[in-house]
């Protein structure tokens, strides 16, 4: 079969259904019938994502100067416009603003292939439990930096821990992309030895103002009040 080509101006969602049709052993018990089907949604939009959108835990670049990068491949001529970071929710996280250096590399992770670095950038938690924070590729003067990609070209997006508290980024345990994840200390890079997927998503678009993921704001949580009656 020839590969399908999608050219949509709006988000497209594909749903895949997996069902046990020949159960064996304990699966034949009627109590398991309601749990014989699994559905997975795949979103076709303007970003790459190895993760499923839900973080089971978090990952940090431990120590000032440590870098984490994730490898992607552009299959067509395209333009990298920005990067989504998943920031896990913590009770005090909305008030935190911790510094990282956001980075992009082309072809390899050598220093001379670093094509973008936004130093001392604050990754701030802004949205709900599975919200993403968008980092636009702009320099200190707020000028847009376009990273052009050729068909079949590898590129890497990631961050370097700067001073201040270590910044947690969402980590998806449901898919293992450790072979595409690299940890850098100084000039040395090693593949990750932790099974899972770092929740960092590059946004690719010919439009310098690409559509962003719509995420609902986190509702204000008020302290619960407890009333007892009667009060002896």
Buried (B, 14 or more C-beta within 10 A) or exposed (E): EEEEEEEEEEEEEEEEEEEEEEEEEEEEEEEEEEEEEEEEEEEEBBBBBBBBBEBEEBBBBEEEEBBBBBBBEBEEEBBBBBBBBBBBBEEEBEEBBBBBBBBBBBEBBEEEEBBBBBEEBEBBBBBEEBBBBBBBBEEEEEEEBEBEBEEEBBBBBBBBBBEBEBBBBBBBBEEBBBEBBBBBEEEEBEEBEEEBBBBBBBBBBEEEEBBBBEBEEBEEEEEEEEEEEEEE
